[in-house]
């Protein structure tokens, strides 16, 4: 995926703005591919279908993206870079307190999976569809994000704020919980995003063994 596409699709996250989500800004072929993959799955989608959705001919689509695989890779890279940027900004803004850092990163994960749920959903369901070399790149991004969560939990356990005996196991349970939000959240559902953040933060705190004193 080109640096230009990343720059165009992943806006810089400024201090205080990691909770803010405007409309997606994806190039037309990626937007078309995302819609098709969400509706039909990667393997059920043809290049012809993506081209038609993007108002391009098949050769025109291939001029920008040489394969269906490259479209999926592009979407996954945009998703992970956006999520990483927001999570790193959230943690930096939270300061040194372990609980504040924990709440910030969990909220970042939850909001991403609510407000970028289609990108998140495709990322979690189609990871097996990308080739080995790119999977290694994607897993590298994912592991970088997981380390942020794990390190915060480990710091909290060391300080006595959390009672989790296995920070890594707790971290993976929490990120898995947040990923699940992308599969069931609906903007017109009975709970607002803020209400769901509060509810799921409670679950996450229970996983790491936080109890207010």
Steps between C-alpha positions, in 0.01 A plus 500: 500500500635843411597765755264739319197285573598469866548877528166567333300240694650530849471854632755608763361467852551820697492534878147476629359381167542123520131458593384693194387308193394673182397334173744246360742641246591200286591505130204383290643152423563432870156630598342275237707201612407560864128507423526185290707309756259590781197390297640196318828407665839514333462167320146577387600829338625533143731767364228584248258573784751729675576682176129559434447636852794738450374610154813362338571244232687190612819621322447840663480338843813296431681823411467605863501162674659201323282238671208438734763402756657846483161660572456287811856573609438871458187488715674306776794739505276806521301339784804409707681830451187694595443290811865521606511877453187549708607261776847651531350850518249386763769348722728802463217733597412289806834559672684265737215366713450128416121508533468813285725343234302176515165674466634710211630209293188288558277793408708554185454136400127511568439823311698379200299179484177699521580791268720310254314175542504401132879540480536319832263222391683437173832502684390240753321271254725511193849481652535143372436619144822702467829351393768397748732797448227754556354301788834540675474878455144506629586280798789736577258792525259293707776385736616859543150595610476198728829591667358842588207334676715231666758749627233723653345204680840381619578848636165506677562159655847604614361814663222312676223668300407166337503148638537317167760224538546461124503842329543346154200270539294791633613720212399247239161449661440874491607552139287202396202651681552831319531330161161339558334841518548546124278200427196607701506877556246702302483882506120482535515247784348548845825618664710801405873463436574681827276260692668201337844637582407529868346153506790329329760691700338341802549155346862580413574623850355178641733297276810673641369489855452869568285586800461861621635543849 
